[in-house]
C-alpha cells in the first residue's frame, strides 16, 4: 500500500497509527506541504481537495483520513480497532463524530495560534486561543465522564475512536497549551496510556 502524506500532518498521523497497530509499514510518499506539493495538479488528481493523506492500494484510490483508517482496519490483518458488536461500533462512531465536529475544530484553533503561527513568525491571537479553549472544555467534560466508566473512549478496548483524538492532543502539548488535558484527571490518565503505545511512537517518528 502506498500512503501519500506528511509526517507532521495530524491526519497522516492517524493513518500511520493504524498501520503501526496492524504491524504494516506502507510505502510512504512525502507530500511536501511547505512547497505546496498538495496543490500540484498530479496530487490534485489523487486528492481533489489538496489535503493529506491519500491512499493507493494496488490502484484503489482513497482519501479522507477517517475513511482510510476504517478501510485499513477492515482489510488488514492484526488487532481489530473496531468493536465487533453493533452497540460498541456505534459508540466508536459516536466518538469519532465528536472528535470531528466538536473536539478537533476547537483544538486546532489553539494549535494554529500556538504552534503553526510561531513557526511562520506570526503572533498568536489570544482571543482565538481563548475561544478554542472555551469550546474544548465542553468536549473534555464529556470525555471525562465517559472515561469514568470505560478504559477507552468506546469501551474496554483501544479503537479508532481513540486514535482520532491523539494527533490534536499531541500538538496541544507541543504548543504548551495542554493544561486543560491535565486538569481532567481521567482524560489525562487516558492520554498517558494511549500516547505510550508503540504505534504512536512509530506514527510520530519517536520510535
Buried (B, 14 or more C-beta within 10 A) or exposed (E): BBBBBBEBBBBBBBBBBBBBBBEEEBEBBEBEBEEEBBEBEEBEEBBEEBBBBBBBBEEEEBBBBBEBBBBBBEEBEEEBBBBEEEEBBEBBBBBBBBBEEBBBBBBBBBBBBBBBBEEEEEEBEEEBBEBBBEBBBEBBEBBBEBBEEBBBBBBEBBBBBBBBBBBBBBBBBEBEBBEBBEEBEBBBEBBEEBBEBEBBBBBBEEE
